[in-house]
Amino acid sequence: MDECHRGSAADESNWREILEYFEPAYQLGMTATPLREDNKDTYKYFGNPIYTYSLKQGIDDGFLAPYKVHRIIPDVDATGWRPEKGQMDRYGREIPDGEYGTADFGRTLAYRPRTEAVARHLTDFMKKTDRFAKTIVFCEDQEEAEEMRRILSIFNPDLVKQYPDYICRVVSEEGELGRGHLGRFQELELTTPVILTTSRLLTTGIDMPTCKNIVLYKVINSMTDFKQIIGRGTRVRSDYGKLFFTILDYTGATRLFADPAFDGEPALLTQEEIDALGTVKEGSERVVVNEDSEEFEAADESGEEYTGTLLEEEERPKRKYYVDTGDRVEILVDYEQGLDEDGNKLKVVKYNDYTAEKVRSMFTSAADLFSKWQSADERSAIIDSLLDKGISFDELAKVTGHEDADPFDLLCHVAYNSPLRTRRERAERILKGKVDFFDYFSPEAREVLNEILDKYIEFGYAQFKVPDILKVEPISQHGNVMEIASLFDGPDKLREALQDLQNLLYSVK
């Protein structure tokens, strides 16, 4: 059964009846979709996978195409956008006050200057590389896909005039028209369509062997969705010049590359800044070294049914606020990322100037940052905020060459030129100066804490994550997760101990 996750194997399902009918035969389920809530019955029926073949292995073996990642940050995403008092949208509705960011654009607020900047930047990128490279632009919803198609057409008047189907929208709302665009896009011998704008319809089940650019203009939080979207570009067709593909990420989905659940890494990372018109700033370019169905479904992401007839603009449900004018939007950061020489890890060229600027805009001094960093909740919020701005501690450490530094010290060093302290220095200071903290626990519990500190020294702050850290050597030798937790009088006490340990790390600047 290929794509076996698509049918639920729950006892009452029709799919289960088919499986039971063929029960005397060996049954092999094949899927590229990880275990998740809506397919757990199927995994329960077939059992744990007996064989897995990862994206990274497929790339290493030459069956799947490697890829480059181009991370682009519009300045309005980094700074946020706030309406003026009493500002009205396109339809005369007052826009609620508040700061709108990446997670809001396309969902609760359609901000045209941002879309125009991204469309121009994408156009310039293709002009520099290949204007006929098959490209898919993933937007937040069907409406935004149409807006992007229209604006891209404005920025490519020469090719749109010569090839009327140079840029097309393919969403469920398009019906047979969209199916036709998709079919021509898939054809190896046809030049156009070149750019397809979509929302979720093209995430899975569609073979696009010559697709060279995957453009992310929607927020992606699901690892499953992310893998499925990346999969649209992984086909290799050397006879048509398709040996790799490029991911252009305008919303920060590249943070998922650092997730352990992601098993294939990109081949290159670049960075550049663009202005509101999408024009690259001179001198800023640097090498930084579902629809879950193949079929078109007549429903949009909100579940509303469509008849296949395009709705007139005034008939469309107004599900968000529409801002057509505003300040010039610039591309603040644009960097490219790829695998190192061994093909194992991402490497990035420095962007410490950008990091320093962002940190100084958030905190007036190292002391101000320290006062916030001491709180676990605020520390987590700071890390999330920096990630939203495209700042990764792993990348910053590689860029500066200080991979043994604690994130707090690294930020202070880059932003305020503070002295740098290593993770080992912070850990040893606790071991020598906070003996009373460790004396509170039993000898075996102290041993666990010391081993977790050793992991922090070697790998960084992420090692405090429970229960993952309890499953690695040598900590796992103390027993399973519950047995280790019992050394601390239960899971809550264990988490409290690790939280106190982290707080002690930052008890002194």
C-alpha positions as CSV (number, residue, x, y, z in Angstrom):
1,M,0.0,0.0,0.0
2,D,1.8,3.1,-1.2
3,E,0.9,6.4,0.7
4,C,-0.6,4.1,3.3
5,H,-1.0,7.1,5.7
6,R,-3.9,8.5,3.6
7,G,-6.4,5.9,4.8
8,S,-7.1,5.6,8.5
9,A,-6.7,2.0,9.8
10,A,-9.1,2.7,12.7
11,D,-11.4,-0.2,13.5
12,E,-14.5,1.5,12.1
13,S,-13.0,2.8,8.8
14,N,-13.6,1.4,5.3
15,W,-9.9,1.3,4.8
16,R,-9.6,-1.2,7.8
17,E,-12.2,-3.5,6.0
18,I,-9.9,-3.6,3.0
19,L,-6.9,-4.5,5.1
20,E,-8.8,-7.2,6.9
21,Y,-10.0,-8.7,3.6
22,F,-6.4,-9.2,2.5
23,E,-5.3,-10.3,6.0
24,P,-3.8,-13.6,4.8
25,A,-1.3,-11.8,2.7
26,Y,1.8,-9.9,3.8
27,Q,0.9,-6.3,3.9
28,L,3.6,-3.6,3.4
29,G,2.8,0.0,4.1
30,M,4.9,2.7,2.4
31,T,4.8,6.4,3.3
32,A,6.9,9.5,3.3
33,T,4.7,11.1,6.0
34,P,5.9,10.9,9.7
35,L,3.7,9.7,12.5
36,R,1.2,12.4,13.5
37,E,-2.2,12.6,15.2
38,D,-4.3,12.1,12.1
39,N,-2.5,8.9,11.0
40,K,-1.6,7.2,14.2
41,D,-4.1,4.4,13.6
42,T,-2.3,3.5,10.4
43,Y,1.1,3.4,12.2
44,K,-0.5,1.4,15.0
45,Y,-1.8,-1.1,12.4
46,F,1.4,-1.6,10.4
47,G,3.7,-1.2,13.4
48,N,7.0,0.6,13.7
49,P,8.9,1.1,10.4
50,I,11.2,-1.8,9.5
51,Y,13.1,0.3,7.0
52,T,13.6,4.0,6.6
53,Y,15.4,6.0,3.9
54,S,16.0,9.6,4.8
55,L,16.2,12.6,2.6
56,K,19.8,13.1,3.5
57,Q,20.7,9.5,2.5
58,G,18.8,10.0,-0.8
59,I,20.9,13.1,-1.5
60,D,24.1,11.4,-0.5
61,D,23.3,8.4,-2.8
62,G,22.5,10.7,-5.7
63,F,18.9,9.8,-6.1
64,L,17.6,13.1,-4.7
65,A,18.7,16.7,-5.6
66,P,20.7,18.7,-3.1
67,Y,19.6,22.2,-2.4
68,K,20.7,25.7,-1.4
69,V,18.8,27.9,1.0
70,H,18.4,31.7,0.4
71,R,17.1,33.3,3.6
72,I,15.6,36.8,3.0
73,I,14.2,39.1,5.7
74,P,12.1,42.1,4.7
75,D,12.7,44.9,7.2
76,V,9.0,45.1,8.1
77,D,9.3,41.5,9.4
78,A,12.2,42.4,11.6
79,T,10.7,45.6,13.0
80,G,7.0,44.9,12.8
81,W,4.3,47.2,11.4
82,R,1.8,49.2,13.4
83,P,-1.1,51.1,11.8
84,E,-1.6,54.8,12.4
85,K,-4.4,55.8,14.8
86,G,-7.7,55.3,13.0
87,Q,-6.1,54.0,9.9
88,M,-8.5,52.3,7.5
89,D,-7.9,49.4,5.2
90,R,-8.9,49.0,1.5
91,Y,-12.5,48.4,2.5
92,G,-12.9,51.3,4.9
93,R,-12.5,49.2,8.1
94,E,-10.4,50.5,10.9
95,I,-7.3,48.4,11.5
96,P,-7.0,47.2,15.1
97,D,-4.0,48.8,16.8
98,G,-1.1,46.5,17.5
99,E,2.2,45.4,16.1
100,Y,1.9,43.1,13.2
101,G,4.8,40.7,12.3
102,T,5.7,37.8,10.1
103,A,3.0,35.5,11.7
104,D,0.3,38.1,10.9
105,F,1.2,39.0,7.3
106,G,-1.0,37.1,4.9
107,R,-3.2,35.8,7.7
108,T,-4.8,38.8,9.6
109,L,-3.1,41.5,7.5
110,A,-2.4,41.7,3.8
111,Y,0.4,44.3,3.4
112,R,0.9,45.0,-0.3
113,P,4.3,46.9,0.1
114,R,5.8,43.7,1.5
115,T,4.4,41.5,-1.3
116,E,5.8,44.0,-3.8
117,A,9.2,44.0,-2.3
118,V,9.3,40.2,-2.2
119,A,8.0,39.9,-5.8
120,R,10.6,42.3,-7.1
121,H,13.4,40.5,-5.2
122,L,12.3,37.1,-6.6
123,T,12.2,38.6,-10.1
124,D,15.7,40.0,-9.7
125,F,17.0,36.7,-8.3
126,M,15.6,34.9,-11.4
127,K,17.1,37.5,-13.7
128,K,20.5,36.8,-12.2
129,T,20.1,33.0,-12.4
130,D,17.5,31.7,-14.8
131,R,14.2,33.4,-15.8
132,F,12.9,30.1,-17.1
133,A,13.7,28.0,-14.0
134,K,10.5,26.3,-12.9
135,T,9.4,28.0,-9.7
136,I,6.7,27.4,-7.1
137,V,5.7,30.2,-4.7
138,F,3.9,29.0,-1.6
139,C,1.6,31.7,-0.2
140,E,-0.5,31.9,3.0
141,D,-3.9,31.3,1.2
142,Q,-5.5,31.3,-2.2
143,E,-6.2,35.0,-2.1
144,E,-2.5,35.8,-1.4
145,A,-1.5,33.5,-4.2
146,E,-3.5,35.6,-6.6
147,E,-2.1,38.8,-5.3
148,M,1.4,37.4,-5.7
149,R,0.7,36.2,-9.2
150,R,-0.6,39.6,-10.2
151,I,2.3,41.6,-8.8
152,L,4.9,39.2,-10.2
153,S,3.2,39.7,-13.6
154,I,3.7,43.5,-13.2
155,F,7.4,43.0,-12.6
156,N,7.9,40.7,-15.5
157,P,6.0,42.5,-18.3
158,D,8.3,41.4,-21.1
159,L,7.9,37.6,-20.6
160,V,4.2,37.9,-19.6
161,K,3.6,39.6,-22.9
162,Q,5.5,37.0,-24.9
163,Y,4.1,34.1,-22.8
164,P,0.7,34.8,-21.3
165,D,1.0,31.8,-19.0
166,Y,4.5,32.6,-17.8
167,I,3.0,33.1,-14.2
168,C,-0.1,31.2,-13.1
169,R,-2.0,30.5,-9.9
170,V,-2.7,26.9,-9.1
171,V,-5.2,26.5,-6.2
172,S,-8.3,24.5,-5.6
173,E,-10.4,27.5,-6.5
174,E,-9.1,27.4,-10.1
175,G,-10.6,24.1,-10.8
176,E,-9.9,22.6,-14.3
177,L,-8.1,25.8,-15.3
178,G,-5.5,25.3,-12.5
179,R,-5.2,21.6,-13.4
180,G,-4.3,22.6,-16.9
181,H,-1.6,25.0,-15.7
182,L,-0.2,22.3,-13.4
183,G,-0.1,19.7,-16.2
184,R,1.9,22.0,-18.5
185,F,4.2,23.0,-15.6
186,Q,5.0,19.3,-15.1
187,E,5.7,18.6,-18.8
188,L,9.4,18.2,-19.4
189,E,9.3,19.6,-23.0
190,L,7.1,22.7,-22.3
191,T,8.7,26.0,-21.3
192,T,5.7,27.6,-19.6
193,P,4.2,28.1,-17.1
194,V,7.5,29.0,-15.3
195,I,6.1,30.4,-12.0
196,L,3.2,28.9,-10.1
197,T,1.7,30.6,-7.1
198,T,-0.2,28.4,-4.7
199,S,-1.0,27.9,-1.0
200,R,-1.3,24.2,0.0
201,L,-2.4,22.4,-3.1
202,L,1.1,21.6,-4.4
203,T,2.7,20.4,-1.2
204,T,2.4,16.7,-1.8
205,G,1.7,14.0,-4.3
206,I,2.7,16.1,-7.4
207,D,5.8,15.1,-9.4
208,M,7.6,18.2,-10.6
209,P,10.9,16.8,-12.0
210,T,12.4,20.1,-13.3
211,C,11.3,22.4,-10.4
212,K,14.4,24.4,-9.5
213,N,13.1,27.1,-7.1
214,I,10.9,26.6,-4.0
215,V,9.7,30.0,-2.6
216,L,8.4,30.2,0.9
217,Y,6.1,33.2,1.4
218,K,4.0,31.6,4.1
219,V,4.8,30.8,7.8
220,I,5.5,27.1,8.2
221,N,5.5,25.6,11.7
222,S,4.8,22.0,10.9
223,M,7.9,19.8,10.2
224,T,5.6,17.5,8.1
225,D,4.5,20.4,5.9
226,F,8.0,21.7,5.6
227,K,9.3,18.3,4.5
228,Q,6.5,17.9,2.0
229,I,7.1,21.3,0.5
230,I,10.9,20.7,0.2
231,G,10.0,17.4,-1.5
232,R,8.6,19.2,-4.5
233,G,12.1,20.1,-5.6
234,T,14.0,16.9,-4.8
235,R,13.7,15.2,-8.2
236,V,16.9,14.9,-10.2
237,R,16.7,15.3,-14.0
238,S,20.3,15.7,-15.2
239,D,19.2,15.4,-18.8
240,Y,17.2,18.6,-18.4
241,G,19.9,20.4,-16.3
242,K,18.2,19.8,-13.0
243,L,20.9,18.7,-10.5
244,F,20.0,20.8,-7.5
245,F,17.3,23.3,-6.4
246,T,17.1,26.5,-4.4
247,I,14.8,27.4,-1.5
248,L,14.0,31.1,-1.1
249,D,12.7,31.6,2.3
250,Y,11.0,35.0,3.2
251,T,9.3,33.9,6.4
252,G,11.9,32.0,8.5
253,A,11.1,28.4,7.8
254,T,14.8,27.7,7.7
255,R,14.9,27.5,11.4
256,L,13.5,24.0,11.0
257,F,16.8,22.9,9.5
258,A,18.1,22.9,13.1
259,D,15.3,20.6,14.3
260,P,16.5,17.0,14.9
261,A,13.5,15.8,13.0
262,F,14.9,17.2,9.8
263,D,17.1,14.7,8.1
264,G,18.5,16.6,5.0
265,E,20.6,19.7,5.0
266,P,21.1,22.3,2.3
267,A,24.2,22.9,0.3
268,L,24.8,26.7,0.5
269,L,23.6,29.9,2.3
270,T,23.9,33.5,1.1
271,Q,22.8,36.8,2.6
272,E,21.9,40.2,1.1
273,E,19.8,43.3,1.9
274,I,17.1,44.7,-0.3
275,D,15.0,47.9,-0.3
276,A,11.3,48.3,-0.5
277,L,11.4,47.8,-4.3
278,G,13.2,44.5,-3.8
279,T,16.5,45.9,-5.2
280,V,19.6,44.5,-3.6
281,K,21.7,47.1,-1.8
282,E,25.1,47.5,-3.3
283,G,27.8,45.8,-1.3
284,S,25.4,43.9,0.9
285,E,25.7,40.5,-0.9
286,R,27.7,37.9,1.0
287,V,28.2,34.2,0.8
288,V,27.3,32.8,4.1
289,V,28.4,29.7,3.0
290,N,-1.3,20.0,2.3
291,E,-3.2,19.6,0.3
292,D,-2.5,16.0,1.3
293,S,-3.9,14.8,-2.0
294,E,-2.9,14.6,-5.6
295,E,-6.4,15.7,-6.6
296,F,-7.8,19.3,-6.7
297,E,-10.2,19.7,-3.8
298,A,-13.0,22.3,-3.9
299,A,-12.2,23.8,-0.5
300,D,-9.9,26.5,0.6
301,E,-7.8,26.4,3.8
302,S,-10.8,27.6,5.9
303,G,-12.9,24.7,4.8
304,E,-15.2,26.9,2.6
305,E,-16.6,25.1,-0.4
306,Y,-16.1,26.5,-3.9
307,T,-17.9,25.7,-7.1
308,G,-14.9,26.2,-9.3
309,T,-16.2,29.7,-10.4
310,L,-14.0,32.6,-9.4
311,L,-15.7,34.9,-6.9
312,E,-15.9,38.5,-7.8
313,E,-13.7,40.7,-5.6
314,E,-16.7,42.3,-3.7
315,E,-18.1,38.8,-3.0
316,R,-15.0,37.4,-1.4
317,P,-15.2,37.0,2.4
318,K,-13.1,39.7,4.0
319,R,-11.1,37.5,6.5
320,K,-8.2,40.0,7.0
321,Y,-7.3,43.7,6.8
322,Y,-5.9,45.0,3.5
323,V,-3.2,47.7,3.4
324,D,-2.3,48.8,-0.1
325,T,0.1,51.6,0.7
326,G,2.8,52.3,3.3
327,D,6.4,53.0,4.0
328,R,9.0,51.6,1.7
329,V,9.8,48.0,2.6
330,E,13.5,46.9,2.3
331,I,15.1,43.5,2.4
332,L,17.1,43.7,5.6
333,V,19.0,40.4,5.4
334,D,19.5,38.0,2.6
335,Y,21.9,35.2,3.3
336,E,22.7,31.8,1.7
337,Q,23.4,28.6,3.6
338,G,24.9,25.3,2.7
339,L,26.7,22.1,3.7
340,D,30.3,22.2,4.9
341,E,33.1,20.4,3.1
342,D,32.1,17.1,4.7
343,G,28.5,17.4,3.7
344,N,27.3,17.2,7.3
345,K,26.7,20.6,8.8
346,L,25.5,24.0,7.6
347,K,28.0,26.8,7.4
348,V,27.4,30.5,7.3
349,V,29.5,33.5,6.7
350,K,29.3,36.2,9.3
351,Y,26.3,38.4,9.8
352,N,27.5,39.7,13.2
353,D,26.9,43.3,12.2
354,Y,23.2,42.6,11.6
355,T,23.1,40.7,14.9
356,A,24.7,43.5,16.9
357,E,22.3,46.0,15.4
358,K,19.3,43.9,16.3
359,V,20.5,43.2,19.9
360,R,21.2,46.9,20.5
361,S,17.8,47.8,19.2
362,M,16.2,45.5,21.8
363,F,18.5,46.2,24.8
364,T,20.2,49.5,25.7
365,S,23.2,47.8,27.3
366,A,24.7,44.4,28.3
367,A,23.3,45.1,31.8
368,D,19.8,45.5,30.3
369,L,20.1,42.2,28.4
370,F,21.4,40.5,31.5
371,S,18.5,41.7,33.6
372,K,16.1,40.0,31.2
373,W,18.2,36.9,30.5
374,Q,18.2,35.8,34.1
375,S,14.5,35.0,33.9
376,A,13.8,31.6,32.2
377,D,10.6,32.9,30.5
378,E,12.2,36.1,29.3
379,R,15.3,34.2,28.1
380,S,13.1,31.9,26.0
381,A,11.2,34.9,24.6
382,I,14.5,36.6,23.7
383,I,15.7,33.5,21.9
384,D,12.4,33.2,20.0
385,S,12.5,36.9,19.1
386,L,16.0,36.6,17.7
387,L,15.1,33.6,15.7
388,D,12.2,35.6,14.2
389,K,14.8,38.1,13.1
390,G,16.9,35.4,11.4
391,I,19.5,35.2,14.2
392,S,20.6,31.7,15.2
393,F,23.2,31.1,17.9
394,D,24.7,28.2,16.1
395,E,25.3,30.3,13.0
396,L,26.6,33.3,15.0
397,A,29.0,31.0,16.9
398,K,30.3,29.6,13.6
399,V,30.6,33.0,12.1
400,T,32.6,34.5,15.0
401,G,34.6,31.3,15.6
402,H,33.5,31.2,19.2
403,E,31.6,27.9,19.2
404,D,32.5,27.2,22.9
405,A,30.9,30.5,24.1
406,D,27.6,30.7,25.9
407,P,24.8,32.4,23.9
408,F,24.5,35.3,26.4
409,D,28.2,36.0,26.4
410,L,28.3,35.8,22.6
411,L,25.5,38.3,22.2
412,C,27.2,40.7,24.7
413,H,30.5,40.3,22.9
414,V,29.1,41.0,19.4
415,A,26.7,43.8,20.4
416,Y,28.6,45.5,23.2
417,N,32.2,44.3,22.9
418,S,32.0,42.6,26.3
419,P,34.7,40.1,27.4
420,L,33.9,36.6,26.2
421,R,33.3,33.7,28.6
422,T,33.2,30.1,27.5
423,R,30.6,27.6,28.6
424,R,33.3,25.7,30.6
425,E,34.1,28.8,32.6
426,R,30.4,29.3,33.5
427,A,30.0,25.7,34.5
428,E,33.2,25.5,36.6
429,R,32.2,28.7,38.4
430,I,28.9,26.9,39.5
431,L,30.8,23.8,40.5
432,K,33.2,25.7,42.7
433,G,30.9,28.5,44.0
434,K,27.5,26.8,44.4
435,V,28.4,23.7,46.3
436,D,25.3,24.0,48.5
437,F,23.1,23.6,45.4
438,F,24.6,20.3,44.6
439,D,24.7,19.1,48.2
440,Y,20.9,19.3,48.3
441,F,20.7,16.2,46.0
442,S,21.6,12.6,46.5
443,P,25.0,11.4,45.2
444,E,23.4,9.8,42.1
445,A,21.3,12.8,41.3
446,R,24.4,15.0,41.6
447,E,26.1,12.8,39.2
448,V,23.2,13.3,36.7
449,L,23.5,17.1,37.1
450,N,27.2,17.0,36.6
451,E,26.8,14.9,33.4
452,I,24.2,17.4,32.1
453,L,26.7,20.2,32.8
454,D,29.3,18.3,30.8
455,K,26.8,18.1,27.9
456,Y,26.2,21.9,28.2
457,I,30.0,22.5,28.1
458,E,30.3,20.4,25.0
459,F,27.1,21.3,23.0
460,G,25.4,24.3,24.6
461,Y,22.2,25.4,26.4
462,A,19.9,23.1,24.3
463,Q,21.2,20.2,26.4
464,F,18.9,21.2,29.3
465,K,15.9,19.9,27.3
466,V,13.9,17.2,29.1
467,P,13.4,14.3,28.4
468,D,15.7,14.2,25.4
469,I,18.9,14.8,27.4
470,L,18.0,11.9,29.7
471,K,18.2,9.5,26.8
472,V,21.9,10.0,25.8
473,E,25.0,8.5,27.2
474,P,26.2,8.5,29.9
475,I,23.1,9.9,31.5
476,S,20.9,7.1,30.2
477,Q,23.0,4.6,32.2
478,H,21.2,5.8,35.3
479,G,17.9,4.2,33.9
480,N,15.0,5.2,31.8
481,V,13.4,8.7,32.0
482,M,11.1,7.8,34.9
483,E,13.9,6.1,36.9
484,I,16.1,9.2,36.5
485,A,13.2,11.4,37.5
486,S,12.7,9.4,40.6
487,L,16.3,10.4,41.7
488,F,14.9,13.9,42.0
489,D,11.5,12.9,43.6
490,G,9.6,13.0,40.4
491,P,9.5,14.8,37.0
492,D,8.5,18.1,38.4
493,K,11.4,18.2,40.8
494,L,13.7,17.2,38.0
495,R,12.6,20.0,35.8
496,E,12.8,22.4,38.7
497,A,16.4,21.3,39.4
498,L,17.4,21.8,35.8
499,Q,15.8,25.2,35.7
500,D,17.6,26.2,38.9
501,L,20.9,25.0,37.3
502,Q,20.3,27.2,34.3
503,N,19.5,30.2,36.4
504,L,22.7,29.7,38.4
505,L,24.7,29.7,35.1
506,Y,23.5,33.3,34.6
507,S,23.5,34.4,38.3
508,V,26.6,36.5,37.5
509,K,27.4,38.4,34.3
